[in-house]
């Protein structure tokens, strides 16, 4: 059997070993063939694609192995590779050299693993990268970096359009994987090609929270109505977030070993795997006192999971993670019962808004919640400024907590707690108007004299 239609999968799989190695040529593409091995593996012969052509200036034809028949090299893909290799030969190139260079290009999965392992990252960030790689980017894992095109990126981006934030993050991770590889391999950046071709990130909409004086009393009513007294731990973790402005993971992951009663501070790990020192306000101390009285001996979690068993002395295996109750999503229920939309990260937004209205400098607001100075605005001047003293930070944290408490328990009329910048602006305008009135009166009198 000298020639066969090698584009037919059924005919290729029907090839049998004869005890001797033999070659079958394609009946359509000259020089393209498949080598049938002398021995069988698991009852099937070893089939290897190759292409053969005479190079200019050489007497004997050059044979180039394409790959072994199978999932990686089906008939159609092998035929395309053969045509490409022959074209290279016609132009005088050496496909063997190009094939070695091609083999050196890693797969996306290998490059992604190198990127993830290249430096220390927080467990949360590493976990997100693993999800991207094994989820949305799974189909690219066995592609070499030069096989992913801008059309692939566009299709991926479009497939995630219903979740714009996720779409943008996945594409950003894809680009981050490519960036160090562009220095050592001759490959194109498909994300850059996607953007140059008109591709744009999706617009991400942040959830907006209503003013503090409006939402805080409503949240308070909703929390007390939905969360029963015997679930005080759930109430406390929410109130702790309200009074501190910390993220959900930072509050839930709080440990007794990180609380220093002498200095009145505790430390949490924030984004970027950095440590943030937080000052204990009166409100936070009250919450911790309740949690201390309810904590099992030997348990280091302030808000432990429900996996422990006090009677049997089994300690909780980790911190609290779920806020879902037996009747459903507690956050939705709090929103409906209180009359203001509630989600846990909204407590952070409200905390920052309160600090802004109190007139705290932007650097102080960032410091209280663990944001990097100059992180959002690129203001490098903030990096040169001296740090706030611990006494000033503690005072600012207490003032913010007191303002939050006054709103939550409706102890004052919101109009009596105008933002400091608004009060200052009103005073300045009033002074200006007074000066102008005086000037007008003087001008009027001078005209009358004349």
ABEGO torsion letter per residue (X at the ends): XABBBAABAAAAAABBBAGBBBBBBBAABBGBBBBBBABBBGGBBBBBBBBBBBBBGBABBBBBBAEBBEAABBAAAAAAAAAAAAAAAAAGBBAAAAAAAAAABBBAAAAAAAAAAABBBBAAAAAAAAAAAABAAAAAAABBAAABBAAAAAAAAAAAAABAAAAAAAAAAAAAAAAAAAAABBBBBAAAAAAAAGBBBBBBBBBBBBBAAAAAAAAAAAAAAABBAAAAAAAAAAAAAAAAGBBAAAAAABBAAABBAAAGBBBBBBBGGBBBBBBBBAAAAAAAAAAAAABBBGBABABBBAABBAAAGBBBABBBABABBAAEBAAAAAAAAAGBBBBAAAAAAAAAAAAAAAGBBAAAAAAAAGBBBGAAAGBAAAAABBBBBAAAAAAAAAAAAAAAAAAAAGABBAAABBBAAAAAAAAAAAAAAAAAAAAAAAAAAAAAAX
